[in-house]
Amino acid sequence: MFGNMEEMQKQMKAKLSAIKVEAEAGDGAVRVTANAAREILNISINKEMLNWEDKEEIEDLVMVAVNRALALATQKEAEETQNMIKDMMPPGMGGLGDLFG
């Protein structure tokens, strides 16, 4: 049983790694791409939209975009986990999978 669980965890990690989410801050000045495994894949900055003299503003925009991307990634992770739990339920167990979500 534990071997099966380890394999399922590997499959889930691979599935989550393939799901990408994107968030932005500053009307698109900073864009962050992450995956549902909560890994940051890319940070893109539109230098024309930023005041490079205001270091604090740039840091804040990056932080906001990263936090938004991670929140979206966490949401996708929860959805996929709930789907996995439902798939694990024996036939006929109905809505018991909803107890976990």
C-alpha positions in Angstrom: 0.0 0.0 0.0 2.8 2.5 0.9 4.6 1.8 -2.4 1.3 2.7 -4.2 1.0 5.9 -2.1 4.6 6.9 -3.0 3.9 6.4 -6.7 0.7 8.4 -6.4 2.7 11.2 -4.7 5.2 11.2 -7.6 2.4 11.3 -10.1 0.7 14.2 -8.3 4.0 16.1 -8.1 4.5 15.7 -11.8 0.9 16.7 -12.5 1.2 19.8 -10.3 4.5 20.8 -11.9 2.8 20.8 -15.3 0.0 23.2 -14.3 1.0 26.8 -14.8 -0.5 29.9 -13.3 0.3 33.6 -13.9 -0.3 36.7 -11.8 0.6 40.3 -12.2 1.0 43.5 -10.2 1.2 47.2 -11.3 -1.2 46.7 -14.3 1.2 44.2 -15.8 4.5 45.9 -14.8 5.5 42.7 -13.0 4.3 39.2 -14.1 5.1 36.0 -12.2 4.6 32.5 -13.6 4.4 29.6 -11.1 3.3 26.0 -11.2 0.8 24.2 -9.0 3.7 22.7 -7.1 4.3 26.2 -5.9 7.5 26.8 -7.7 8.3 30.1 -9.3 9.1 29.5 -13.0 9.5 33.1 -14.3 9.4 36.7 -13.3 9.0 39.2 -16.0 9.4 43.0 -15.5 8.2 45.6 -18.0 10.9 48.2 -17.4 9.0 51.0 -19.2 6.2 50.7 -16.7 8.4 51.2 -13.6 10.1 54.1 -11.9 13.6 52.5 -11.4 14.4 55.3 -8.9 11.7 53.9 -6.6 13.3 50.6 -5.4 10.6 50.1 -2.7 7.8 50.3 -5.3 9.5 47.7 -7.5 10.1 45.4 -4.5 6.5 45.7 -3.5 5.2 45.0 -7.0 7.4 41.9 -7.2 6.2 40.7 -3.8 2.5 41.2 -4.7 2.8 39.4 -8.0 4.7 36.5 -6.3 2.1 36.2 -3.6 -0.7 36.3 -6.1 0.9 33.6 -8.2 1.5 31.4 -5.1 -2.1 31.8 -4.0 -3.3 30.7 -7.4 -0.9 27.8 -7.3 -2.2 26.7 -3.9 -5.8 26.9 -5.2 -4.9 24.6 -8.2 -3.0 22.3 -5.9 -6.1 22.0 -3.6 -8.3 21.3 -6.6 -6.1 18.5 -7.9 -5.7 17.0 -4.5 -9.5 16.9 -4.1 -9.8 15.2 -7.5 -7.2 12.6 -6.5 -9.0 11.8 -3.3 -12.3 11.4 -5.2 -10.6 9.1 -7.6 -9.3 7.0 -4.7 -12.8 6.5 -3.3 -14.3 3.1 -4.0 -17.3 3.0 -6.4 -20.5 3.7 -4.6 -19.1 5.9 -1.9 -20.9 8.8 -3.5 -20.1 12.2 -2.1 -17.7 11.1 0.7 -14.9 12.6 -1.3 -16.5 16.0 -0.6 -15.7 15.7 3.0 -12.1 16.6 2.1 -12.8 19.8 0.2 
